[in-house]
């Protein structure tokens, strides 16, 4: 029989630092192992918390956590009981809002309700053009908005003149040669060059 089997393992300085940080500080297991001075904190933290060879560390952690719970009296049963007392007092007072809040707290504590927030769409400046158009179409369908597209191209104006009409243009009966200026006051034609 081996003598080492019956002796209780001692906690090293690094293990003690890990235990203290794990129990008393708001750090995750890897951060605790890193701050305790271990070279491979993720691996060591996992071993310290789950490996059979470190039962003495795990027992110390459980012992200190139990002391912490006792010190602050934070247990499932205590919190559930306190919320029930608050609910009953609120109902007796006629404060139904407070009673509902206390009962919701009990339901959350028991795991019957979970706060879940879901972001379906990001900000518009994070979307590309296709996503924005798809989202707009979806909103239009949900809100039963008809086709909003509008043609803003102006229609050509039709001008009638002496029985002759042409879309958007007015033309005299007599043709004018290019380079010839027509004096509109007296109707005389002048050549484009000065005399």
Backbone torsions as a table, in degrees:
resi	resn	phi	psi	omega
1	UNK	NA	145.3	-177.0
2	UNK	-94.9	137.3	180.0
3	UNK	-69.9	-33.9	-177.3
4	UNK	-64.0	-25.3	-178.8
5	UNK	-66.6	-30.8	-173.8
6	UNK	-99.9	-5.2	178.7
7	UNK	-93.1	146.1	178.7
8	UNK	-83.1	133.1	-179.3
9	UNK	-70.5	146.2	177.4
10	UNK	-91.3	153.3	178.3
11	UNK	-90.6	127.8	-179.5
12	UNK	-78.1	171.2	179.8
13	UNK	-62.7	-42.6	179.6
14	UNK	-65.7	-41.6	178.7
15	UNK	-63.0	-40.5	179.3
16	UNK	-63.4	-42.3	178.2
17	UNK	-62.9	-43.1	178.1
18	UNK	-60.2	-47.7	-178.4
19	UNK	-59.8	-47.6	-178.4
20	UNK	-61.1	-45.4	-180.0
21	UNK	-66.7	-38.8	-177.8
22	UNK	-65.7	-37.5	-177.0
23	UNK	-85.5	-42.9	-169.0
24	UNK	-101.5	-17.4	-177.4
25	UNK	-111.8	157.8	-177.8
26	UNK	-89.8	69.6	-178.8
27	UNK	-130.3	155.5	174.3
28	UNK	-83.8	172.7	-173.4
29	UNK	-62.8	-37.7	179.5
30	UNK	-67.8	-40.9	178.0
31	UNK	-63.4	-39.2	178.0
32	UNK	-62.3	-45.5	-179.7
33	UNK	-65.1	-38.9	179.1
34	UNK	-64.6	-47.8	-179.4
35	UNK	-68.2	-23.9	177.3
36	UNK	-77.0	-13.4	175.1
37	UNK	106.3	11.8	178.9
38	UNK	-78.2	144.0	-177.6
39	UNK	-75.6	-34.9	-179.7
40	UNK	-119.6	76.4	-169.5
41	UNK	-61.0	-37.0	-178.3
42	UNK	-64.3	-43.8	-177.9
43	UNK	-69.4	-48.4	-177.2
44	UNK	-63.7	-42.8	-179.9
45	UNK	-59.7	-43.5	178.7
46	UNK	-62.5	-42.5	178.3
47	UNK	-63.9	-45.7	-178.2
48	UNK	-61.1	-33.9	-176.3
49	UNK	-91.1	-19.2	-172.4
50	UNK	-131.1	-18.1	-175.6
51	UNK	-80.7	142.9	-179.9
52	UNK	-61.6	-30.9	-178.0
53	UNK	-67.7	-12.6	-178.1
54	UNK	-118.4	35.4	178.5
55	UNK	-59.4	-35.6	-179.1
56	UNK	-63.7	-34.5	177.5
57	UNK	-71.4	-44.2	-179.1
58	UNK	-63.2	-39.6	178.1
59	UNK	-64.7	-41.9	179.3
60	UNK	-63.3	-41.5	178.1
61	UNK	-62.2	-46.9	179.5
62	UNK	-61.0	-41.3	179.9
63	UNK	-62.3	-47.9	-179.1
64	UNK	-67.0	-37.0	177.8
65	UNK	-66.5	-38.1	177.1
66	UNK	-64.0	-40.1	176.7
67	UNK	-63.2	-41.1	178.4
68	UNK	-61.5	-45.5	179.7
69	UNK	-62.4	-42.1	178.9
70	UNK	-64.3	-42.1	-177.5
71	UNK	-59.9	-43.8	-179.1
72	UNK	-99.6	0.2	179.9
73	UNK	49.8	45.4	177.8
74	UNK	-104.2	101.1	174.9
75	UNK	-133.4	162.3	178.9
76	UNK	-57.3	-48.0	-176.9
77	UNK	-62.8	-42.1	-178.5
78	UNK	-65.7	-46.0	-179.3
79	UNK	-65.1	-43.0	179.1
80	UNK	-62.8	-41.3	179.1
81	UNK	-65.7	-43.4	178.9
82	UNK	-62.7	-42.5	178.7
83	UNK	-64.4	-35.9	177.6
84	UNK	-66.2	-41.9	178.0
85	UNK	-62.3	-43.5	178.6
86	UNK	-63.1	-42.9	178.9
87	UNK	-60.7	-47.3	-178.5
88	UNK	-63.4	-41.1	178.8
89	UNK	-65.7	-39.3	179.3
90	UNK	-66.1	-40.4	177.8
91	UNK	-64.0	-41.8	179.4
92	UNK	-63.3	-33.9	179.1
93	UNK	-80.2	-14.5	-176.0
94	UNK	85.7	13.0	178.2
95	UNK	-90.2	81.8	-174.2
96	UNK	-69.8	-31.3	177.7
97	UNK	-62.7	-44.4	178.6
98	UNK	-66.9	-36.7	179.2
99	UNK	-64.7	-43.4	178.7
100	UNK	-63.9	-42.4	179.5
101	UNK	-61.4	-42.8	179.2
102	UNK	-64.9	-41.4	-179.8
103	UNK	-67.5	-37.5	175.2
104	UNK	-63.7	-37.7	176.4
105	UNK	-61.5	-41.2	177.4
106	UNK	-64.6	-41.4	-179.7
107	UNK	-64.7	-40.4	177.5
108	UNK	-65.8	-41.3	179.1
109	UNK	-60.0	-39.4	-179.5
110	UNK	-79.0	-7.3	179.6
111	UNK	84.8	10.9	179.8
112	UNK	-78.8	-23.2	178.7
113	UNK	-130.1	143.0	179.0
114	UNK	-131.2	130.6	174.2
115	UNK	-75.4	120.5	179.8
116	UNK	-128.1	126.2	177.7
117	UNK	-118.6	133.4	-176.6
118	UNK	-128.7	127.3	176.7
119	UNK	-98.9	113.5	-177.1
120	UNK	-85.3	-35.3	-176.5
121	UNK	-135.6	142.7	176.6
122	UNK	-81.7	-170.8	177.8
123	UNK	-71.5	154.1	-176.1
124	UNK	-63.0	-31.3	-179.6
125	UNK	-74.3	-8.7	176.0
126	UNK	-95.3	-4.8	-177.8
127	UNK	-97.2	150.7	173.0
128	UNK	-88.6	176.0	-173.4
129	UNK	-58.9	-42.4	-178.4
130	UNK	-63.8	-40.3	178.9
131	UNK	-65.3	-40.8	178.7
132	UNK	-63.8	-46.1	-179.7
133	UNK	-63.2	-41.0	178.8
134	UNK	-64.3	-41.7	179.4
135	UNK	-65.1	-41.4	177.9
136	UNK	-63.6	-43.1	177.6
137	UNK	-60.6	-42.6	180.0
138	UNK	-62.2	-45.4	178.4
139	UNK	-63.6	-39.5	179.3
140	UNK	-64.1	-39.7	179.1
141	UNK	-68.5	-41.7	-179.9
142	UNK	-63.7	-37.3	-176.8
143	UNK	-97.5	8.3	176.9
144	UNK	53.1	47.5	176.4
145	UNK	-95.8	131.3	-178.9
146	UNK	-69.9	-174.0	-179.6
147	UNK	-65.1	120.7	-175.2
148	UNK	-94.3	-9.2	-178.5
149	UNK	-62.2	136.0	-177.1
150	UNK	-132.4	135.0	177.8
151	UNK	-83.9	118.6	-177.9
152	UNK	-104.6	8.1	178.0
153	UNK	-75.3	126.0	-178.2
154	UNK	-70.9	145.9	175.7
155	UNK	-76.4	144.1	177.6
156	UNK	-67.1	143.9	-177.8
157	UNK	-85.1	135.0	179.3
158	UNK	-101.3	124.3	-179.5
159	UNK	-115.9	129.2	178.1
160	UNK	-99.4	139.4	180.0
161	UNK	-151.8	119.7	176.8
162	UNK	46.1	45.1	176.8
163	UNK	76.9	-1.5	-179.3
164	UNK	-117.8	126.1	179.0
165	UNK	-131.2	146.2	175.8
166	UNK	-145.5	141.7	-175.8
167	UNK	-58.8	115.3	171.2
168	UNK	74.6	-2.7	-177.3
169	UNK	-130.0	150.0	174.1
170	UNK	-117.3	135.0	-178.0
171	UNK	-134.5	137.0	178.1
172	UNK	-77.0	162.0	178.5
173	UNK	-67.9	-40.5	179.9
174	UNK	-88.8	132.6	-179.1
175	UNK	-74.1	145.4	177.5
176	UNK	-113.9	131.7	-180.0
177	UNK	-73.3	148.3	175.6
178	UNK	-63.4	142.6	179.6
179	UNK	86.1	-4.8	179.9
180	UNK	-102.9	128.4	-179.6
181	UNK	-99.2	131.8	179.5
182	UNK	-101.1	124.5	175.8
183	UNK	-81.3	112.1	-171.6
184	UNK	-72.2	-21.3	-178.4
185	UNK	-70.9	-49.7	-176.3
186	UNK	-112.1	-1.0	176.0
187	UNK	75.9	6.2	179.5
188	UNK	-77.0	142.9	177.5
189	UNK	-92.2	140.4	176.0
190	UNK	-124.4	150.6	175.7
191	UNK	-76.0	152.4	-178.1
192	UNK	-63.5	-13.4	-178.9
193	UNK	-100.5	151.6	178.6
194	UNK	-82.6	147.4	179.0
195	UNK	-90.9	NA	NA
